[in-house]
Amino acid sequence: MEKPNLKKLTEDLHFECLASKALLDRIPQSAYVSDLLSDVMGKAQADMIWVTSQVHKNIVAVASLKELSAIVIVNERPVEKELLEQAENEEIVVLSSNLPAFETVGKLYNYLDTRR
């Protein structure tokens, strides 16, 4: 079965796209959840979706460095305009989930795992 792109995933899981809507054709391969930047830099792999509650600009730099598909910010955390501008400039998709990390990751796991 063909893996869904970020646009379909965003619609199906009721996420909101906050930045880089033009890049929703990316196809995520998996997901990684962590709030530690060093952990993500050491373990996340290209084309993963990163689930985090962090909302500072450094997350965009890490996502760019690791060539991640997208960042999903959880817990309805407010996101500063500067972060979204940086994400647009660095071509990083930023999504928002109104759910806690546990529920968001569970949905992502079920969604991506059933499409292998």
N, C-alpha and C positions, 0 to 999 in steps of 0.2 A: 504494500500500500504506500502511496506517495505521501511524504511528509507535508504538512500544511505550512504555508508561509506565515509571517507575523501578522499579516492583515486578518487572515482567517482565525488564527489563534486568538488575537485580540478581540474579535467579534464573538467567537464562541465562548471565551472565558470571561467576557464582560470587563476587560481591562480598558483603560483609557490611554490613548497615545498622546503624550505631552510634547514630544520633540521628534523630528525627522520622519514625519509621516510619508515622505516620498520614498523611504527605504523599507517600507513594510512588505516588500516582496522577498526579503531575506528568509531563508529557511533554517530555523534553529535545529540543531542536532540533539541537544540535551539541555540541561539546566544545572546551575550551581548556586548554592545558597550559602552566604556568609556575609558578615558585617566587618570582617577583618580584611583590609586592603591587601596586606601581605599574603594572606591565605589565598585570596583570589589570584594575585599575581603568580603564586607558586603552583596552584592546582587547576585553575579554570583553563579550559581549552577553547580555541577558536570556534566560533559559531554557536557557543553556548548562550543561554539566557542567564543573566545574573540576577538573582533575587536578593534584595537588601532593604534595610530600613534606613540606610545612610542617605543623606540628602545634601552633601557638600560637593563642590566641584571636582574634587579628586577622584570621585567615582567615574567621571567621564574619562579622565586621563587613563585610569586603569582599564576601563572597557575598550578604549582605543588601542592601548598597548597590547592587550590580549586578543584583539579582533573579535570581540563578542558580538552576537547577533543583536542583543538588546539588554537593557537594564529594566527590571521591574521593581518599582519602589512600592513597598507594602505599608499597611496600617494607615492609609489615608494621610500620609505625611505631606505637609505643604512643601512645595518645591520652588526655590527662588528662580526668578527670571534669568539671572546670570548663569545658573546651571543649564537651563534649557537653551540659552543662546550658545553656550560652549558646546553642548551636545549637537546642535544644528551645525556648527562650524566644523566639528570633528566627525560628523556623520555617524552619530550614535543614537539609536532609537531608545527613547525613554518612555516606558509604559508605567501606568499606575494601577495598583490593585487596592480596593477598599478593604480587603481581607487581611488578617494577620499572615505572617510568613508561613506558618504551618499549613494553613488552609490553601494558600496560594501555591505552595510547592506541591501539595497533594493533588491539586487540580492539574498543575503542569505535568506532574509525573503520570497521572492517569491519561491525560490528553496525548502526551508525546509517546508513552509506552505502548498504547494501543495502536499506534500508527507505524510500528516497526516492521 
